[in-house]
Structures are given as structure tokens and as C-alpha cells.
Amino acid sequence: MIKKQNIIISLALFVALIIYIPTFIWLTNNWINNPYYSHGFIVPIVSGSVFWIRRNRLVLGKPSLNGYIIIGVGLTVYLLSYIWKMEYITALSFPLVLFGTITVICGKANARAFLFPILFMFLMIPLPLVSTVSSSLQVVATHSSAWITGLVLSDVVTSGNQIYLPNASFTVGTACSGIHSVIALLTVSAVLVFLESGPAWKKSTIFLSAIPVAIITNILRIVSVLLIASWWNPEVAINYFHGISGILSYAFAIIIFITLAKLLQCRFRTWAEIKND
């Protein structure tokens, strides 16, 4: 009986995966060529790991009507994306179809165990609004970092996305807008939230804090580069410290997440809780 269950579940998931092969190819190309989503390769590894850890919940259960509805919504989105020729919408339909399939086969209770890894998949999908948000963040990063630097140094001038110091000028490009930090830290905070135990509002607070934390740490990163350029050497600031400051800003952000979790009195879950929750 168990073997039969495994065959049915495996076939259903295999068919769902086969349908989306072109989408997976599109996603992979984006992860390789789109610097904002270079973390995309990590997402399916994390989701797949949670699936494997909780594989004992992939058993036949009472079919749920909700599962058929979710599949219907997912396939409708898939069809619309095919008509509109929008690959990212096709990708958005995959988690819906996958969750609906699991809900139908394994039942609503078992499907809940896979809610996190399926929702987590949305973070690997490149969205077209990134460029629009990036432009706004670019303005915020430029003027905020120039203002803070101006509190320490004199003669700090901005023009568009240019920052002028007495001994150097810098361009706050798209890569320095902070959008990459926002996307990456949302992914990191999602994993931390999964590992933490606490009520939904506390977890939501930690997850959403990734946005202001990413913006603030990115601004501080730019400020540190400007100060190094002014106090030491512009070439050292750009060629050496610029890269190091990126690593430091991510480390600082993670410390903020962990500190916030402690302030909210969240705790890391035990292995048994992660496996059976």
C-alpha cells in the first residue's frame, strides 16, 4: 500500500514538473544573467530540503476541494501567461499548481507542512517591477547617503545620482540602489522566520523588516565608501572597500534580524519541530 502511494504521489509531482520545464529553463537563464536574482539557485535547494525533511507527510490523504480550486487558479494563470506571453506569470503559477496537487493527493493537513517551501519559491521569480523600484531606491540612496556624509564632511554635492566630494565623484548606479539587498535580505529573513518559533505577527515583523533594514544598511554602506574615499583614498574605497562593505552590510543585517527576533522573544525551533511541524 505504501509503495502504491509513493508511485501515485511521485507520478503526480513528476507530471507537474514536466509541464513547467520551459519555465525552469527561463528561470535558470534569469538567475545566471540577472544580478538581482543570482540567489535564485539557493531557493529551490532550500525548498527541496524542507520537502525532503518532511517527506513523511507526502502520503495519501483525504482529497480536499480547496486543492482542486488552487489547481484551477494556477492553471488559469498559466493559460493567461501563455496568451500574454509573460514568462514570469507562468513561473508564478507553478507554486499554486504544486500546492494544489499536494493538497488534492495528500489532504489539507499534510499540505500545510509544505506551505513554507512553496511560498518560498515566489522569491526566486524575477518580477518586472524591479527596475521601477530600483530607480526610486536609487534616488533615496543617493540623497540619503550624501546628506549623512555631509554631516561629517563639508562640500558634499549631489546632482542626479552623482555625489561629489572635494577629492572625488561617485555614481550611485542601479547596482548600488539597494534593490539587490532588498531581494536578498527578504530571502534570508524568510529562512530565519522559518527556523524561528513564535506567533505569526512576530514572524511577519521579522520578515518585513528586511525592506527597511536593506535600505538602511545599503545607505550606510555608501556612506562608509564615501568616508573612506575622503579620509584615505578614492581608489582604495572603490577597488577594495566597496566589495568588503557589501559583505559587512549583509552581516550587519543578519545581526539585526537575530537581535529583533530576541527582542520579540522568538526562539530557534528544535530539529523535531522543524521536521514535524
Secondary structure, 3 states (H helix, E strand, C coil): CHHHHHHHHHHHHHHHHHHCHHHHHHHHHHHHHCHHHHHHHHHHHHHHHHHHHCHHHCCCCCCCHHHHHHHHHHHHHHHHHHHHCCHHHHHHHHHHHHHHHHHHHHCHHHHHCCHHHHHHHHHHCCCCCHHHHHHHHHHHHHHHHHHHHHHHCCCCEEECCEEEECCEEEECCHHHCCHHHHHHHHHHHHHHHHHEECCHHHHHHHHHCHHHHHHHHHHHHHHHHHHHHHHCCHHHHHHHHHHHHHHHHHHHHHHHHHHHHHHCCCEECCHHHHHHC
